């Protein structure tokens, strides 16, 4: 009887543990194709790549908010589009040095960890992280990738993250560190079939590349590669991409794209 009781207790504990494993929070990310380029900044005259523009993209309900990452000389990950900020090269100077100049709304140059903390507080907008090619060479690029992936994993925001880069090797290094990472290539020089072979999940090219190579649209669909296009700010091009069933559209005009997407859906 005692042995039977112990076996039953063990079975109940196993069932409880299995139940706990199953009950993970479900992700309910938006499916509206709208990726806010450097956040939603233009309409309200917010600084690009600011905490304010990220929060506005989230408030609008964008499917994603894109941003750019550099690593300072003392290994802090900061948000900025260009290699330079305030007249100094980010990758060759300390965080203290690059933080002397504020954004136009008074924010300090944002840190990646702050963006990750904000994005984790909701479940409809993803964060599209562009890791910039390094001005300090391959080793610095690889070190930046490792630092970014480690931070994403430490904060446990992997489901929220899509990695993009013009540097193909950066994407390969991300996949070396996290084989399940969602990656998209930006440079526009590879057939989607090649990306499929290398485990890269999306093409994120300038829209003109797809107009020049319409066969790549079909190649992407055939190979189950996500289709994204940048940076699309006019209704005509938005309509063309929607007609070709793109998964995402990256824009400086998210409010306009929301309107176009809604009108397109009503006409279908």
Backbone as CSV, one residue per row, in Angstrom:
resi,resn,N_x,N_y,N_z,CA_x,CA_y,CA_z,C_x,C_y,C_z
1,UNK,0.840,-1.212,0.000,0.000,0.000,0.000,0.869,1.254,0.000
2,UNK,1.954,1.215,0.840,2.839,2.376,0.928,3.521,2.635,-0.407
3,UNK,3.957,1.512,-1.058,4.628,1.643,-2.356,3.673,2.236,-3.388
4,UNK,2.419,1.763,-3.390,1.419,2.278,-4.330,1.170,3.762,-4.121
5,UNK,1.133,4.173,-2.837,0.920,5.592,-2.534,2.067,6.444,-3.069
6,UNK,3.300,5.941,-2.904,4.466,6.697,-3.381,4.455,6.824,-4.902
7,UNK,4.053,5.735,-5.573,3.982,5.775,-7.039,2.937,6.782,-7.496
8,UNK,1.758,6.753,-6.816,0.692,7.695,-7.157,1.132,9.136,-6.940
9,UNK,1.838,9.381,-5.829,2.322,10.733,-5.539,3.298,11.203,-6.609
10,UNK,4.179,10.297,-7.034,5.152,10.651,-8.071,4.456,10.989,-9.380
11,UNK,3.405,10.211,-9.716,2.654,10.476,-10.948,1.958,11.822,-10.898
12,UNK,1.398,12.164,-9.736,0.724,13.453,-9.587,1.704,14.608,-9.719
13,UNK,2.900,14.455,-9.142,3.918,15.509,-9.244,4.339,15.699,-10.688
14,UNK,4.502,14.591,-11.421,4.878,14.676,-12.835,3.806,15.388,-13.641
15,UNK,2.546,15.054,-13.352,1.426,15.703,-14.052,1.391,17.187,-13.776
16,UNK,1.643,17.563,-12.519,1.651,18.988,-12.156,2.756,19.728,-12.880
17,UNK,3.953,19.094,-12.944,5.079,19.729,-13.629,4.784,19.895,-15.110
18,UNK,4.149,18.852,-15.716,3.796,18.938,-17.136,2.802,20.051,-17.371
19,UNK,1.849,20.185,-16.453,0.845,21.242,-16.574,1.485,22.607,-16.515
20,UNK,2.463,22.746,-15.619,3.140,24.042,-15.500,3.905,24.367,-16.770
21,UNK,4.504,23.353,-17.395,5.262,23.581,-18.616,4.345,24.016,-19.757
22,UNK,3.149,23.437,-19.807,2.220,23.752,-20.895,1.689,25.171,-20.773
23,UNK,1.485,25.629,-19.552,0.832,26.915,-19.334,1.809,28.082,-19.459
24,UNK,2.450,28.187,-20.624,3.300,29.324,-20.925,2.427,30.462,-21.446
25,UNK,2.818,31.714,-21.206,2.014,32.825,-21.717,1.954,32.797,-23.240
26,UNK,0.763,32.890,-23.796,0.611,32.861,-25.246,0.896,34.243,-25.817
27,UNK,1.597,34.267,-26.954,1.922,35.515,-27.611,0.767,35.908,-28.532
28,UNK,0.369,37.150,-28.478,-0.760,37.631,-29.288,-0.324,38.821,-30.135
29,UNK,0.774,38.667,-30.862,1.315,39.771,-31.635,0.364,40.180,-32.757
30,UNK,0.362,41.472,-33.043,-0.492,42.019,-34.099,-0.133,41.410,-35.450
31,UNK,-1.106,41.375,-36.350,-0.905,40.869,-37.711,-1.428,41.908,-38.702
32,UNK,-0.822,43.106,-38.688,-1.310,44.185,-39.553,-0.272,44.672,-40.557
33,UNK,0.895,44.029,-40.605,1.964,44.289,-41.568,2.756,45.570,-41.294
34,UNK,2.350,46.382,-40.327,2.921,47.721,-40.141,4.167,47.662,-39.260
35,UNK,5.322,47.981,-39.867,6.583,48.083,-39.133,6.995,49.555,-39.118
36,UNK,7.031,50.139,-37.933,7.384,51.558,-37.791,8.905,51.712,-37.841
37,UNK,9.387,52.403,-38.860,10.822,52.566,-39.099,11.429,53.565,-38.115
38,UNK,12.292,53.070,-37.233,12.877,53.866,-36.140,11.799,54.343,-35.160
39,UNK,10.745,53.554,-35.037,9.620,53.931,-34.188,8.635,54.798,-34.947
40,UNK,7.557,55.169,-34.263,6.548,56.065,-34.857,6.864,57.487,-34.408
41,UNK,7.586,58.213,-35.228,8.149,59.504,-34.823,7.638,60.683,-35.645
42,UNK,7.316,60.442,-36.910,7.162,61.551,-37.851,5.950,62.430,-37.553
43,UNK,4.785,61.825,-37.359,3.551,62.599,-37.204,3.614,63.544,-36.012
44,UNK,4.182,63.082,-34.904,4.226,63.881,-33.678,5.576,64.558,-33.447
45,UNK,6.429,64.541,-34.491,7.728,65.213,-34.424,8.561,64.730,-33.233
46,UNK,8.576,63.427,-33.035,9.397,62.826,-31.983,10.776,62.498,-32.547
47,UNK,11.777,62.357,-31.700,13.085,61.935,-32.214,13.014,60.499,-32.741
48,UNK,13.682,60.243,-33.849,13.791,58.871,-34.339,14.566,58.030,-33.327
49,UNK,14.235,56.748,-33.263,14.962,55.823,-32.385,14.965,56.267,-30.925
50,UNK,13.897,56.882,-30.498,13.779,57.314,-29.101,12.822,56.395,-28.349
51,UNK,12.884,56.448,-27.032,11.910,55.718,-26.222,10.503,56.210,-26.541
52,UNK,10.372,57.516,-26.755,9.060,58.086,-27.081,8.517,57.522,-28.389
53,UNK,9.363,57.371,-29.407,8.890,56.848,-30.699,8.577,55.357,-30.611
54,UNK,9.319,54.623,-29.777,8.999,53.214,-29.549,7.638,53.079,-28.870
55,UNK,7.419,53.871,-27.835,6.142,53.804,-27.110,4.973,54.214,-27.999
56,UNK,5.207,55.150,-28.920,4.136,55.560,-29.831,3.809,54.431,-30.818
57,UNK,4.833,53.715,-31.284,4.583,52.569,-32.166,3.766,51.502,-31.448
58,UNK,4.079,51.291,-30.175,3.314,50.333,-29.372,1.885,50.825,-29.182
59,UNK,1.735,52.117,-28.888,0.391,52.682,-28.676,-0.471,52.534,-29.926
60,UNK,0.138,52.736,-31.094,-0.599,52.607,-32.351,-0.988,51.159,-32.640
61,UNK,-0.283,50.217,-32.034,-0.551,48.804,-32.293,0.190,48.253,-33.488
62,UNK,1.341,48.860,-33.834,2.130,48.372,-34.965,2.558,46.922,-34.726
63,UNK,2.667,46.174,-35.803,3.152,44.800,-35.675,4.606,44.778,-35.226
64,UNK,5.366,45.799,-35.618,6.757,45.873,-35.199,7.253,47.299,-35.180
65,UNK,8.305,47.522,-34.389,8.997,48.812,-34.361,10.473,48.535,-34.599
66,UNK,11.022,49.155,-35.644,12.411,48.904,-36.033,13.341,49.886,-35.339
67,UNK,14.557,49.405,-35.021,15.545,50.279,-34.395,16.949,49.805,-34.736
68,UNK,17.952,50.628,-34.438,19.331,50.381,-34.853,20.259,50.308,-33.642
69,UNK,21.223,49.386,-33.693,22.083,49.125,-32.534,23.556,49.301,-32.883
70,UNK,24.271,49.973,-31.982,25.734,50.034,-32.002,26.246,49.672,-30.616
71,UNK,27.517,49.253,-30.538,28.143,49.008,-29.244,29.260,50.019,-29.014
72,UNK,29.225,50.675,-27.862,30.246,51.665,-27.518,31.576,50.976,-27.226
73,UNK,32.626,51.769,-27.122,33.958,51.225,-26.858,34.030,50.503,-25.525
74,UNK,33.165,50.880,-24.568,33.133,50.192,-23.274,31.968,49.205,-23.191
75,UNK,31.525,48.738,-24.367,30.617,47.587,-24.488,29.185,47.832,-24.025
76,UNK,28.702,49.057,-24.136,27.286,49.337,-23.906,26.567,49.339,-25.257
77,UNK,25.381,48.752,-25.294,24.580,48.697,-26.515,23.621,49.870,-26.539
78,UNK,23.793,50.738,-27.537,22.987,51.954,-27.618,22.183,51.973,-28.915
79,UNK,21.132,52.781,-28.899,20.217,52.902,-30.033,20.533,54.183,-30.800
80,UNK,20.924,54.024,-32.064,21.149,55.182,-32.939,21.307,54.677,-34.364
81,UNK,20.867,55.457,-35.347,20.973,55.004,-36.727,22.393,55.116,-37.258
82,UNK,22.988,56.287,-37.164,24.291,56.522,-37.773,25.429,56.014,-36.889
83,UNK,26.607,55.869,-37.514,27.798,55.475,-36.755,28.213,56.545,-35.761
84,UNK,27.855,57.797,-36.063,28.253,58.907,-35.198,27.054,59.509,-34.482
85,UNK,27.315,60.051,-33.302,26.308,60.791,-32.542,27.018,61.953,-31.845
86,UNK,26.511,63.140,-32.065,27.147,64.307,-31.464,28.549,64.550,-31.982
87,UNK,28.809,64.107,-33.227,30.107,64.354,-33.842,31.187,63.358,-33.478
88,UNK,30.850,62.306,-32.721,31.857,61.299,-32.370,31.369,59.912,-32.787
89,UNK,32.318,59.040,-33.090,31.996,57.680,-33.523,31.619,56.829,-32.322
90,UNK,30.416,56.282,-32.351,29.896,55.540,-31.193,30.789,54.362,-30.839
91,UNK,31.205,53.585,-31.840,31.945,52.353,-31.568,33.366,52.607,-31.059
92,UNK,33.828,53.843,-31.140,35.194,54.155,-30.705,35.237,55.019,-29.459
93,UNK,34.081,55.240,-28.834,34.019,56.103,-27.657,33.159,55.463,-26.574
94,UNK,33.318,55.960,-25.346,32.601,55.399,-24.202,31.153,55.873,-24.174
95,UNK,30.347,55.192,-23.370,28.959,55.606,-23.194,28.891,57.021,-22.637
96,UNK,29.770,57.342,-21.704,29.778,58.689,-21.126,30.023,59.741,-22.199
97,UNK,30.925,59.435,-23.123,31.240,60.388,-24.191,30.055,60.593,-25.136
98,UNK,29.401,59.484,-25.532,28.320,59.612,-26.512,27.019,60.088,-25.878
99,UNK,26.969,60.110,-24.552,25.743,60.529,-23.861,25.705,62.018,-23.550
100,UNK,26.734,62.750,-23.944,26.765,64.179,-23.612,25.715,64.966,-24.391
101,UNK,25.394,64.507,-25.594,24.359,65.167,-26.395,23.029,64.451,-26.201
102,UNK,21.965,65.203,-25.904,20.633,64.648,-25.693,19.846,64.600,-27.006
103,UNK,18.802,63.785,-27.034,17.848,63.822,-28.139,17.028,65.101,-28.057
104,UNK,16.299,65.417,-29.124,15.578,66.696,-29.181,14.482,66.814,-28.127
105,UNK,14.019,65.690,-27.586,12.988,65.735,-26.536,13.576,65.633,-25.131
106,UNK,14.902,65.703,-25.043,15.561,65.666,-23.744,16.005,64.294,-23.288
107,UNK,15.621,63.246,-24.030,16.069,61.896,-23.670,17.578,61.767,-23.867
108,UNK,18.186,60.927,-23.034,19.553,60.504,-23.303,19.538,59.492,-24.443
109,UNK,20.692,59.277,-25.052,20.787,58.252,-26.090,20.307,56.930,-25.492
110,UNK,19.266,56.311,-26.055,18.670,55.132,-25.411,19.615,53.933,-25.395
111,UNK,19.428,53.097,-24.393,20.145,51.833,-24.289,19.241,50.702,-24.762
112,UNK,19.841,49.675,-25.345,19.056,48.532,-25.803,18.294,47.887,-24.649
113,UNK,18.906,47.795,-23.480,18.234,47.130,-22.357,16.930,47.840,-21.992
114,UNK,16.892,49.158,-22.165,15.657,49.898,-21.882,14.580,49.572,-22.918
115,UNK,14.977,49.474,-24.188,14.023,49.098,-25.241,13.459,47.700,-24.987
116,UNK,14.327,46.772,-24.585,13.877,45.402,-24.343,12.915,45.334,-23.168
117,UNK,13.194,46.106,-22.141,12.302,46.128,-20.973,10.929,46.675,-21.343
118,UNK,10.911,47.710,-22.188,9.637,48.308,-22.614,8.855,47.342,-23.496
119,UNK,9.533,46.714,-24.442,8.834,45.845,-25.392,8.240,44.635,-24.686
120,UNK,8.874,44.194,-23.612,8.404,43.004,-22.890,7.115,43.261,-22.116
121,UNK,6.773,44.507,-21.905,5.594,44.844,-21.104,4.277,44.669,-21.867
122,UNK,4.350,44.325,-23.153,3.141,44.138,-23.963,3.360,42.968,-24.922
123,UNK,2.305,42.557,-25.604,2.406,41.371,-26.453,1.773,41.564,-27.828
124,UNK,1.784,42.795,-28.354,1.273,42.966,-29.716,2.304,43.540,-30.679
125,UNK,3.336,44.210,-30.178,4.349,44.819,-31.045,5.698,44.145,-30.840
126,UNK,6.322,43.725,-31.942,7.662,43.150,-31.876,8.713,44.249,-32.033
127,UNK,9.947,43.917,-31.683,11.060,44.846,-31.830,11.991,44.313,-32.909
128,UNK,12.189,45.108,-33.943,13.034,44.726,-35.075,14.411,45.352,-34.852
129,UNK,15.403,44.531,-34.564,16.731,45.019,-34.190,17.676,44.965,-35.379
130,UNK,18.060,46.131,-35.884,19.085,46.168,-36.933,20.458,46.317,-36.286
131,UNK,21.280,45.304,-36.445,22.662,45.373,-35.963,23.505,45.931,-37.104
132,UNK,24.083,47.095,-36.867,24.780,47.819,-37.929,26.138,47.178,-38.235
133,UNK,26.557,47.192,-39.501,27.914,46.752,-39.827,28.938,47.557,-39.030
134,UNK,30.008,46.895,-38.632,30.969,47.533,-37.736,32.006,48.354,-38.493
135,UNK,32.340,49.526,-37.942,33.438,50.329,-38.485,34.768,49.876,-37.890
136,UNK,34.710,48.900,-36.969,35.923,48.411,-36.312,36.290,46.989,-36.721
137,UNK,35.641,46.471,-37.752,36.031,45.171,-38.272,35.197,44.008,-37.769
138,UNK,35.577,42.818,-38.263,34.798,41.605,-38.019,34.717,41.231,-36.546
139,UNK,35.834,41.319,-35.833,35.824,40.919,-34.423,34.860,41.775,-33.611
140,UNK,34.820,43.075,-33.908,33.912,43.960,-33.168,32.454,43.658,-33.523
141,UNK,32.213,43.349,-34.792,30.856,42.973,-35.204,30.406,41.712,-34.481
142,UNK,31.290,40.708,-34.414,30.947,39.459,-33.730,30.726,39.688,-32.239
143,UNK,31.542,40.549,-31.635,31.381,40.854,-30.209,30.053,41.563,-29.954
144,UNK,29.676,42.440,-30.879,28.388,43.138,-30.755,27.234,42.150,-30.833
145,UNK,27.303,41.250,-31.801,26.258,40.233,-31.951,26.126,39.405,-30.678
146,UNK,27.252,38.956,-30.150,27.213,38.132,-28.941,26.576,38.886,-27.779
147,UNK,26.932,40.151,-27.644,26.388,40.967,-26.555,24.873,41.148,-26.718
148,UNK,24.432,41.393,-27.945,23.001,41.596,-28.197,22.218,40.319,-27.899
149,UNK,22.672,39.199,-28.448,21.953,37.936,-28.262,21.919,37.547,-26.789
150,UNK,23.030,37.738,-26.087,23.067,37.428,-24.653,22.065,38.277,-23.876
151,UNK,21.956,39.557,-24.229,21.022,40.434,-23.520,19.578,40.035,-23.804
152,UNK,19.282,39.730,-25.059,17.934,39.286,-25.421,17.560,38.028,-24.635
153,UNK,18.500,37.099,-24.533,18.233,35.852,-23.813,18.128,36.084,-22.310
154,UNK,18.961,36.950,-21.778,18.932,37.224,-20.337,17.601,37.846,-19.919
155,UNK,17.093,38.773,-20.730,15.829,39.441,-20.411,14.627,38.589,-20.839
156,UNK,14.926,37.497,-21.579,13.894,36.538,-21.999,12.841,37.185,-22.909
157,UNK,13.329,37.852,-23.944,12.413,38.495,-24.895,12.533,37.918,-26.307
158,UNK,13.053,36.700,-26.428,13.247,36.121,-27.752,11.998,36.164,-28.631
159,UNK,10.789,35.869,-28.111,9.610,35.886,-28.995,9.297,37.257,-29.583
160,UNK,9.777,38.326,-28.948,9.495,39.691,-29.401,10.473,40.171,-30.476
161,UNK,11.558,39.433,-30.724,12.693,39.983,-31.465,12.805,39.426,-32.877
162,UNK,13.025,40.344,-33.833,13.445,40.002,-35.189,14.766,40.725,-35.427
163,UNK,15.782,39.978,-35.855,17.092,40.567,-36.137,17.211,40.857,-37.633
164,UNK,17.711,42.047,-37.986,17.954,42.380,-39.385,19.350,42.988,-39.514
165,UNK,19.938,42.842,-40.707,21.251,43.453,-40.940,21.556,43.482,-42.435
166,UNK,22.370,44.468,-42.831,22.942,44.504,-44.173,24.143,43.568,-44.270
167,UNK,24.688,43.173,-43.139,25.874,42.321,-43.066,25.416,40.865,-42.942
168,UNK,25.598,40.099,-44.006,25.123,38.707,-44.020,25.794,37.872,-42.938
169,UNK,27.079,38.150,-42.693,27.815,37.386,-41.690,27.266,37.631,-40.288
170,UNK,26.775,38.836,-40.043,26.151,39.129,-38.745,24.952,38.213,-38.527
171,UNK,24.132,38.031,-39.545,22.969,37.153,-39.414,23.393,35.709,-39.182
172,UNK,24.437,35.271,-39.870,24.935,33.907,-39.663,25.455,33.727,-38.243
173,UNK,26.120,34.744,-37.720,26.645,34.657,-36.355,25.506,34.616,-35.337
174,UNK,24.450,35.385,-35.583,23.271,35.319,-34.706,22.739,33.894,-34.661
175,UNK,22.641,33.250,-35.823,22.110,31.889,-35.886,23.055,30.883,-35.249
176,UNK,24.356,31.157,-35.266,25.308,30.299,-34.552,25.040,30.325,-33.052
177,UNK,24.629,31.485,-32.552,24.378,31.649,-31.120,22.970,31.228,-30.726
178,UNK,22.018,31.379,-31.646,20.622,31.022,-31.378,19.988,30.554,-32.684
179,UNK,19.973,29.248,-32.876,19.508,28.677,-34.145,18.044,28.981,-34.426
180,UNK,17.279,29.320,-33.399,15.853,29.602,-33.582,15.563,31.081,-33.809
181,UNK,16.601,31.919,-33.847,16.399,33.365,-33.984,15.715,33.705,-35.305
182,UNK,14.850,34.705,-35.255,14.154,35.211,-36.441,15.037,36.272,-37.090
183,UNK,15.536,35.990,-38.294,16.492,36.873,-38.963,15.987,37.264,-40.344
184,UNK,16.311,38.508,-40.762,15.963,38.989,-42.094,17.155,39.758,-42.668
185,UNK,17.366,39.578,-43.969,18.509,40.194,-44.653,18.075,41.441,-45.409
186,UNK,18.917,42.495,-45.347,18.544,43.814,-45.848,19.155,44.213,-47.194
187,UNK,20.261,43.631,-47.594,21.078,44.257,-48.637,20.528,44.125,-50.052
188,UNK,19.638,43.178,-50.301,18.978,43.123,-51.600,19.768,42.482,-52.711
189,UNK,20.759,41.646,-52.381,21.603,41.059,-53.415,21.529,39.535,-53.467
190,UNK,20.562,38.932,-52.760,20.491,37.474,-52.738,19.068,36.990,-53.010
191,UNK,18.982,35.937,-53.808,17.701,35.270,-54.039,17.221,34.654,-52.723
192,UNK,15.925,34.729,-52.436,15.404,34.123,-51.205,15.757,32.648,-51.048
193,UNK,15.970,31.938,-52.148,16.346,30.524,-52.060,17.676,30.359,-51.331
194,UNK,18.598,31.304,-51.529,19.884,31.252,-50.828,19.693,31.482,-49.333
195,UNK,18.812,32.413,-48.982,18.535,32.665,-47.569,17.953,31.424,-46.908
196,UNK,17.079,30.732,-47.618,16.490,29.500,-47.093,17.582,28.494,-46.740
197,UNK,18.559,28.336,-47.636,19.656,27.392,-47.398,20.447,27.753,-46.149
198,UNK,20.562,29.047,-45.873,21.370,29.506,-44.745,20.564,29.690,-43.462
199,UNK,19.291,29.339,-43.492,18.478,29.399,-42.279,17.949,30.771,-41.930
200,UNK,18.072,31.730,-42.867,17.570,33.086,-42.637,16.090,33.124,-43.021
201,UNK,15.274,33.708,-42.160,13.824,33.541,-42.277,13.119,34.599,-43.124
202,UNK,13.817,35.699,-43.479,13.111,36.743,-44.202,13.998,37.567,-45.115
203,UNK,13.384,38.102,-46.192,14.027,39.109,-47.037,13.395,40.450,-46.697
204,UNK,14.236,41.414,-46.421,13.783,42.763,-46.057,14.556,43.740,-46.934
205,UNK,14.099,43.862,-48.195,14.813,44.650,-49.194,14.083,45.960,-49.474
206,UNK,14.837,46.926,-50.037,14.193,48.136,-50.538,13.155,47.723,-51.577
207,UNK,12.006,48.368,-51.549,10.896,47.943,-52.419,11.284,47.908,-53.887
208,UNK,12.226,48.771,-54.302,12.630,48.816,-55.707,13.326,47.527,-56.140
209,UNK,13.951,46.822,-55.193,14.599,45.548,-55.513,13.556,44.532,-55.975
210,UNK,12.423,44.498,-55.294,11.354,43.564,-55.672,10.696,43.969,-56.985
211,UNK,10.649,45.269,-57.264,10.097,45.716,-58.542,11.030,45.344,-59.693
212,UNK,12.327,45.328,-59.412,13.318,44.927,-60.410,13.381,43.409,-60.549
213,UNK,13.145,42.701,-59.442,13.212,41.234,-59.428,11.893,40.653,-58.902
214,UNK,10.808,40.788,-59.649,9.522,40.260,-59.162,9.556,38.751,-58.941
215,UNK,10.487,38.068,-59.626,10.591,36.618,-59.435,11.027,36.270,-58.007
216,UNK,11.677,37.211,-57.326,12.092,36.947,-55.941,10.892,36.905,-54.995
217,UNK,9.820,37.577,-55.367,8.600,37.503,-54.546,8.077,36.074,-54.550
218,UNK,8.003,35.478,-55.738,7.540,34.095,-55.836,8.527,33.128,-55.203
219,UNK,9.814,33.407,-55.351,10.832,32.556,-54.726,10.693,32.562,-53.210
220,UNK,10.427,33.744,-52.645,10.247,33.847,-51.192,9.040,33.030,-50.743
221,UNK,7.945,33.155,-51.469,6.730,32.412,-51.098,6.945,30.905,-51.243
222,UNK,7.615,30.506,-52.309,7.894,29.084,-52.533,8.748,28.515,-51.409
223,UNK,9.701,29.302,-50.935,10.629,28.835,-49.902,10.186,29.187,-48.484
224,UNK,8.954,29.730,-48.367,8.403,30.107,-47.057,9.321,31.089,-46.324
225,UNK,9.787,32.083,-47.085,10.611,33.167,-46.553,9.725,34.400,-46.387
226,UNK,9.768,35.028,-45.214,8.962,36.227,-44.976,9.371,37.349,-45.922
227,UNK,8.373,38.107,-46.384,8.597,39.237,-47.288,8.389,40.553,-46.550
228,UNK,9.432,41.373,-46.535,9.372,42.702,-45.933,9.998,43.682,-46.919
229,UNK,9.550,44.921,-46.918,10.105,45.938,-47.818,10.253,47.253,-47.078
230,UNK,11.322,47.996,-47.404,11.590,49.297,-46.787,11.920,50.310,-47.878
231,UNK,11.973,51.592,-47.541,11.160,52.248,-46.545,10.041,52.895,-47.334
232,UNK,8.800,52.470,-47.112,7.672,52.719,-48.009,6.773,53.786,-47.405
233,UNK,6.725,54.950,-48.057,6.008,56.092,-47.485,4.896,56.641,-48.375
234,UNK,4.628,55.985,-49.514,3.573,56.477,-50.404,2.523,55.397,-50.619
235,UNK,1.289,55.825,-50.847,0.159,54.904,-50.952,0.288,53.957,-52.146
236,UNK,0.795,54.463,-53.257,0.887,53.624,-54.457,1.760,52.398,-54.208
237,UNK,2.933,52.611,-53.606,3.829,51.483,-53.330,3.252,50.574,-52.252
238,UNK,2.605,51.160,-51.254,1.945,50.345,-50.225,0.931,49.404,-50.865
239,UNK,0.116,49.931,-51.790,-0.890,49.108,-52.475,-0.224,47.995,-53.279
240,UNK,0.867,48.312,-53.960,1.566,47.311,-54.768,2.064,46.165,-53.894
241,UNK,2.615,46.495,-52.736,3.119,45.464,-51.825,1.980,44.628,-51.247
242,UNK,0.870,45.274,-50.922,-0.284,44.536,-50.412,-0.855,43.602,-51.482
243,UNK,-0.900,44.083,-52.718,-1.390,43.249,-53.818,-0.504,42.021,-54.027
244,UNK,0.778,42.172,-53.696,1.717,41.054,-53.819,1.864,40.268,-52.519
245,UNK,0.980,40.549,-51.577,0.856,39.765,-50.340,2.151,39.740,-49.527
246,UNK,2.748,40.917,-49.345,3.917,41.013,-48.467,3.490,40.811,-47.015
247,UNK,4.376,40.203,-46.245,4.075,39.942,-44.834,4.198,41.202,-43.989
248,UNK,5.175,42.054,-44.336,5.441,43.268,-43.561,5.799,44.404,-44.512
249,UNK,5.524,45.633,-44.069,5.931,46.832,-44.805,6.529,47.799,-43.793
250,UNK,7.768,48.198,-44.022,8.464,49.109,-43.117,8.296,50.537,-43.619
251,UNK,7.878,51.436,-42.728,7.480,52.779,-43.160,7.784,53.840,-42.109
252,UNK,7.997,55.065,-42.593,8.048,56.232,-41.707,6.653,56.799,-41.452
253,UNK,5.648,56.225,-42.128,4.267,56.728,-42.060,3.323,55.619,-41.584
254,UNK,3.488,55.133,-40.356,2.643,54.021,-39.906,1.158,54.350,-39.895
255,UNK,0.807,55.588,-39.576,-0.612,55.968,-39.553,-1.226,55.844,-40.946
256,UNK,-0.485,56.297,-41.968,-0.952,56.172,-43.351,-1.071,54.706,-43.749
257,UNK,-0.088,53.904,-43.389,-0.119,52.491,-43.757,-1.292,51.770,-43.099
258,UNK,-1.593,52.096,-41.852,-2.775,51.513,-41.210,-4.031,51.787,-42.043
259,UNK,-4.158,53.028,-42.528,-5.328,53.412,-43.329,-5.374,52.622,-44.638
260,UNK,-4.224,52.509,-45.291,-4.160,51.796,-46.569,-4.462,50.309,-46.374
261,UNK,-3.917,49.717,-45.323,-4.171,48.297,-45.035,-5.660,48.058,-44.793
262,UNK,-6.288,48.950,-44.038,-7.716,48.808,-43.744,-8.549,48.935,-45.017
263,UNK,-8.237,49.923,-45.849,-8.976,50.113,-47.104,-8.786,48.919,-48.034
264,UNK,-7.570,48.401,-48.074,-7.280,47.246,-48.930,-8.079,46.027,-48.480
265,UNK,-8.165,45.822,-47.170,-8.907,44.677,-46.625,-10.397,44.786,-46.945
266,UNK,-10.926,46.003,-46.930,-12.355,46.207,-47.206,-12.703,45.929,-48.663
267,UNK,-11.725,46.103,-49.557,-11.972,45.897,-50.985,-11.815,44.439,-51.407
268,UNK,-11.211,43.634,-50.554,-10.960,42.231,-50.909,-12.259,41.417,-50.910
